[in-house]
Every structure is written in C-alpha cells, then in structure tokens.
Amino acid sequence: MSSRLFRLSFVFTVFVLTVFTAPLAIAGIVLPAKDSTAAFGNNYGLGFSNGDLYLHTGDSIYVLQDDGAGGQTFNLHMSGLESAFTGFRRAFEGTFATAPNGQALVSMGFTDGGVLLIDLAAKTSRVVPDFDGDGQDNDNIFSAAGRSDGTFFANWVSPAFFPVDATKVYRIDPVTLGTALVKDVNPGKNSGGMAFDSHGNLIAGTFEPQGTFPDPVGTASYFRIAADQLDQANPQVDTLGTGSANGNAFVATDADDNVYFNTTTGIGVLRAGETVAQNFFGDITDPNLFFTPQITLEGLAFDPLTNSLFFAQKFSNGFELVSLVVPEPGTASIVFMLATAMAVQLRRRKA
C-alpha cells in the first residue's frame, strides 16, 4: 500500500520571520469548469480518500495528480454521473463526500432526486433507490459524510419549504443500499454540513436564518452523535456550539477535533472545548452575500498529512484550489513572509 505526502516548497531570496494569528492561504491550481446541467446550486465538492484529493463538479469527478512538469493538475477520473439513472438525464446540484478505500457519495437536489454510491477505484456507481422510503424521486440530500468503514451518513431535506424539515440524518447500508433514519438533530431548522471527527463521531451542522432579506446572517449550530451510538436506535445528540454566520454548507474536522465550516464568504471554526464559533478565514458574517461578497468559497476538505484545509476560491479567471495550514493548538502560527519573490509548488511523493 502506498502513502502520499504533500509538500509546500517555498523559493525566495529575502525573507522576514513573522509571527501572526491569521492563517496563510496558498492558491494556484486552476479547477476544471463546472459541467452540471443544473441551473442552480452547482457547487464544487472536495474530498480525500486514501491520500488522493478528489474534486466533484456536476457530471464528473477529477483527481489531483502530477502534471509531469513539477506541478499538479486535476485530471478527469470518471464522468457520466448524470446518466447513471434510468430515464432522463438528471442535473446534479447536491453534495459530494468521500470515505476511505476509494468510496464516495454524490447526490442531486430537490426535484430530480437520487443518490449515487461510487467506487472510485473501479469507477462504477450504484443508485440508492429511494432515500426516505416514500416511493418518489424527491431525495434532496444537502450534505453527507463517510465513515471509516465506508458507510455514508446523509442529511435529508424535504422538498417542501414549509414547514421546514431539513435536519434528519440517515444511514446508508453500503451493501444493500438500504437507508435508515438515525436522528433528527435539530428539528425545524435548516440543513448544514456534516463530517466525522478523529474519534469516529458524526458532526452535523444546522442553520437558522434570523435576518430578513437581504441580510443573510443567522446562527450556525453543531451537534455530535457519538461513534458507538451511530448504529443504535434513537441515539443521544450532544450540542457542541453555535455562531453567527451567513450560511453553513461544508464541514471538515482536524486531528484535534476542531470543526471548520465553509460559507460563501469565509471559513469559521468551532474549536474543541469551546461553544462559540469564530472567523478563521474571510468573513462568515459578510452582509453582502447576495450582492458583491468579498470572496466566494466552495467545498472543504482536511488533509491530515499536511494539517491543511483545502477549498475552492473564485478568482478573476475562475476557481482555484486553495490550501490553508491549520495552526497547532495553543501556539502562534509562524510563517516566512517573503520580501521579494515566492514560488509555491505543491508536490506529492509516493512512499
């Protein structure tokens, strides 16, 4: 079995050693164009599996690989996802999640319905036939997370806007493709992202809008279902904390069980042992979300080998992959500030 190690190589002539509290984001790899036929909600999704970073966009999944010139690029791994179902071609506008051993989940949203479990190694997919058991193609999955054994958990959302029914967590059997309701973690609120922490506990986020349009700021909340209760009926749900934000889309956790969440305009963090979420990158309470946000972010994944978050950020020429090192707990972040020139290269080595 091979392992993969990312390196950040800094080339410079003059530098100043600086201690600072904000994380340093490094961008440079341009993402392939989105290829969903959906008119709304077509987001990039990111996830690691067996050390490889995968990117989902609409009909296709890409993998980050060496480009042969000392750099890296996203190469097409598999496509045709929107044609995996019988009948008409369906537009993906849902979520993407990965699990160890080359497993992934892709979903579609609202009217189209449908969930795919994907074997990334074999490049095959299987359809989860009816997620909520109502016999209709209306399975809107807002977020999902893959457990270490390949079992996926997903946040099902009713296609009806009122009353709000959007925080039910389901478990998907990886063999039979059957689903089972685990818990409604925050009844009456809106969906948020999901992730597993380093101990195998499931972290589920929700969101409660509080302002009136065009003010998007509300409350992001986070809940935990312990690993030993995920396969039990009616498990206990622990409340972790809340914070002001303008959304709650993608979630990742680091080795210290800090919870990071992505909104369109920033990344927030709910640190382990704390109950109030704070800004980590950008501005998670930017009031200009619906007009001219300062930054546009999509997707979120954590790489334990480099202790880094990876996400997509919009620039003038499209979206680029951004890496952001997570500071060690209890210490200041130390980086080299380059005075004249800096070249950044992201390399992978197989051991």
N, C-alpha and C positions, 0 to 999 in steps of 0.2 A: 504494500500500500504506500502511495506517495503522499507527502505532505507538501504544502505550498506556503511560501513565506514572502510577504510583501516587504519591499524596502523603499524608503524615501531617500534619494540621493541628492544632496544639496551641493552645487558647484558655485563658488563665489570667490571674489578677490579680497574684499574687505568686509568685516562683519563686526557687529556690536552685540555683546551678550546682554539680553534684556529679560527681566522677569515681568510677566504680565498675567492678568487674570482672564482675559478673553481668549477663546480658542483660535488657532490659526487654521484657516481653510485653504486647501490647495486644490485647484481645478486644472483642467487641461484636456481631458479626453472627451471629444465631442460624441454625443449619443446619436444613434440612428434615428431617422424621422419616425414619428408615430404612424402606425398603419392600421388603426382601428377604423371601422366604418361607422362607429358611434359618433353622433353629433355632440354629445355631452359626456363629461366625466371620464375622458380617455387619459388616464394618468400613467406615467412610468412607474413600474414596480421593481424593486431590487431585493435580492436575497442571496445568502451564501449557502452552499451545500458542498460538503467535502472539500472546502477550501477554495472553490471556484465561485466567482461573483456572477450571478445571472441577472439579466435585465429583461423584463416583460414589457411589451407595448402592443396592445391590440391583438393582431393575428400572429405575432411572432415572439420567440424567446431568443435572446442573444447571450453569449458568454464572453467574458473578458479574457483575452489571450494576447500573447506576444505577437507583435506585428512584423517581426523579422528585421526590424531596423533599430532595435534597442528600446522600443516603446511598447505601448499596448493599445489595443483597439477592441471594440465589441464586434464579434463575428456572429453571423446568423447560426443559431443552433438548431432550431426547428420552427416550422411555420404551418399554416393551415389550421390554426386553432379554431377560428370562427366557423370552419366547415366540419368540425368534429361531431356536430349534432345532426340528426336526420332532419329533413325538411329544408327550409330556407336558411341562408347564411345569417348568423346572428352576430351582432355587434358587441364586442367586449367593452365594458365600461365599469368593470368591477375591481377586484383586488388580486394580488399575487403574493404567494407565501411559499417558503421553501422549508424543507426538513432534511436531516442527514440522509446519506446513502442515495442522493440523487432524486429525491422526491419533491414535488411541487404541486401547488393548487392554483388554478386560475378560475375566476368567476366572472359572470356577467351581471348587469344590474337591471332592476325594475322590470320593464315589460318583456324583455327577452327571456330572462330566466336561464338557469343552468349553471352547473359547477363541473369542472374537469379536474381529475387527479392525474398527474403527469409523472411518468418515469423518464427523468432527464437522460439517463444512460441509454435506455432503449429507444428514446424519442417516440414514445407512444402515450396515448391518453385514454382515460376511461371516464364515462359520463356518470355522475351521481344523479340517478333518475328523477328523484323528487325529494327535495331537501326537507320540506316541512310536512310532507305527507298529505297534502290537500289535493293531489291529483292534477295540479295545474302548473304550467310553466311560468311561475312568477317568483322564482327564487332569487331574491336580491340579497347578495352577500356583501356586506360593507367591508369586512376585514376578516383575516384568518391568521393562524399561526400553526406551525408544525412542531410536534413533539419529537423527542429523540428517537422514538420507536417508529416514526413515520405516520403516526396518527395525527390528523388535522382537526383543529377546532375552529369554528367559524361563527361569525356574528350575523345572524339572520335578521332581515328587516322586512316588515310588512310593506307591500306596495301601496298601501293607503297612507296618506299623510296624517290623517286624523281619524281616530285617536292615535297617538304615537305608540308604535310597538316595534322597537328597534334595538333592544339590548339583550336579546336571547342568544345564549351561547349553545351551539350544537356540537356534538362529536361525530366524526365520520369514521366508520369502520373501514380500514384500508383494504380489507379482503372482500367483504360482502358489499361495500359501498352503502350500507345502511346508515341512517342517521338517528341520533337520539338527543333529546333536549337535556342539557346539563343544568343550566340555571339562567334565569333572567336576573342579570347582575344589578340593574338599576331601572326598574320599571317606570315607563312614562317619559324617559329621556331619549336623546338621540344617540346614534352609534359613535364609537371611537375606534382607535386602533387596538391591535392585540399583539402579544409577544409572550414567549416563555423566558423566565429568568434562569440564572445559572443553576438553580436548585430544582428545575422542572416544574415550578409553579406557573400557572397561567395568569398573566396580567391582562386585564380587559379595561379599556377606556370607554368613557361615555362623554357626551357633550350636552349642555343645556344653554340654548341661546337666551340672553337676558335683555339685550338692547332691542331697539326697533330699527328697521332698515332705514338708512344704510349702515348703521353701527352694528358690526358683526360680533362684537366682543361678548363672550359668555363665560361659562365655567366648564373646564375640563376636569373630569374626575377619574380616578383609577382604583381598580379593585383587584383582589388576588384570590384565586382558588388554589388551595394547596395541592401539591403533586399527588399526595396519597388520597385525595378526595375526588379527583377528576373523573374516575370511573365509578363513583358511587352515586346513588340516587340522592337528590336534593343536598348537594354539598354546601358547606359553610362558605360564605363570601366575606372576606376581610376588606375594609375600606383603607386604602393607602393614603390618599390625599387629594387635593384639588388645587386649581389655579386658574387665574384669568387668562383667557386665550380667545383667538378668533376662529378656532377650529380644533380638531383632534382627529387627524387622519391616519398617519403611520406611526408605529411604535417600535422601539428597539430597547433592549436592556444590555448593560455591560457586565463584566465579570464581578463587579461589586454590587450588582442589582439596582443600580440607578436606572430610572425609567426616563427615556428620551422620547419626545413626541414631536411630530412634524406638522406644522400648519403651512399654509401657502406663503407666509411671510417670515417664518422663523422656526427655530427648534427650541423647545422648552425642556426642562429637566426636573423631575421629582426625585431628589436624592434619597438614597436608602436611609430610613430612620427619620426623615423629615415629612411634613404633611402639607407643605405649600410648594407648588411648582413655581419655577423661576425661568427667566430667559436664559438660554445657553448660546444661541446664535441667531442673529437677526432680531426681529421684534414680533413676538407671538400675540401682541395686542394691537398691531398696526390697524388703525381705524380705516385705512384706505383700501381694504381688501377688495372691495367691489369696483374700485376705480383704478388707481395707479399704485399698487403695492411696491414697496421698496425692493423686494426680492420675490421670486417665485420658485418655490421648492416642491419637489415631488419625490416620493419613495424614501425609504430609510432602512439601512441595514448596518449591523455592527460586526466588525471583524475582530475576533479575539486575538489573532496573531499579531496585529499591529495596534490593538486597543484604539481602533478608529471607527468613526461613523462614516458611512458613505451615503450620498444622496445626489439627486439631480437638481441642478440650479439653472434657471433660464438666463442666458446672456444674449447679446445682440444677434449672434449667429446661430441661435438655437439653445438646446440644453447641453450642459457639460457635466461630467461626473466630478463630484467634489468629495475630498476626504478631509476629515476633521479629527485630530487626535484628541482623545478624551483625557483630561488631566488626571493624574494619580490622586487618590483621595488624601486630603489633609496636607497637600503640598502645593506650592505655586507652580504654574506652568513655566518651563524655561525653554526658550527657543532662540535660534540665531536670527537676528534681523540683518538682512543683507544690505550693505550700503551702496553697492554699485550694480551688481548683477546677480541673479539667482536663476538656475535652471533646475527644474524639478522633474524627476523621472521615476515612474512607478514600475518596478520590476518584480517579476515572480521567479522564484527558483524552486525547482523540484528536487526533493531530497530522496 
